[in-house]
Amino acid sequence: MAISEASVRDQIRRDHPVLVLHNPTHNTWDVGDRASGRRRAVETTIEVAYALAEKLGLELTPCSMAELHAEADRLNAY
């Protein structure tokens, strides 16, 4: 969580209008098997993101890159 927290805190410090916690993954792996290590990695990533949002008093909004871009455009952020 430390790297993610440092990234988000830096975005807050820089007064970014849209905060992003981006965790790229491969969409070619089957994560349907609950015993899979890759499945657990995805679950842990999600748990950390929600815990970080709660810790920092932020609302986590999962979205696609297209949705993120649309929000930045709406805010004329970039």
Backbone hydrogen bonds, N-H to C=O, Kabsch-Sander energy under -0.5 kcal/mol:
donor,donor_aa,acceptor,acceptor_aa,energy
5,E,1,M,-3.0
6,A,2,A,-2.4
7,S,3,I,-2.1
8,V,4,S,-2.4
9,R,5,E,-2.9
10,D,6,A,-2.0
11,Q,7,S,-2.0
12,I,8,V,-2.3
13,R,9,R,-2.7
14,R,10,D,-2.0
15,D,12,I,-1.6
16,H,11,Q,-2.7
22,H,20,V,-0.6
31,V,29,W,-0.8
34,R,32,G,-0.7
36,S,33,D,-2.0
40,R,36,S,-2.0
41,A,37,G,-2.0
42,V,38,R,-2.0
43,E,39,R,-2.5
44,T,40,R,-2.7
45,T,41,A,-2.1
46,I,42,V,-2.1
47,E,43,E,-2.5
48,V,44,T,-2.7
49,A,45,T,-2.1
50,Y,46,I,-2.3
51,A,47,E,-2.5
52,L,48,V,-2.7
53,A,49,A,-2.3
54,E,50,Y,-2.3
55,K,51,A,-2.5
56,L,52,L,-2.3
57,G,53,A,-0.6
57,G,54,E,-0.9
58,L,53,A,-3.3
60,L,58,L,-0.6
61,T,59,E,-0.5
68,L,64,S,-2.3
69,H,65,M,-2.4
70,A,66,A,-2.2
71,E,67,E,-2.1
72,A,68,L,-2.3
73,D,69,H,-2.6
74,R,70,A,-2.5
75,L,71,E,-2.0
76,N,73,D,-1.3
77,A,72,A,-3.0
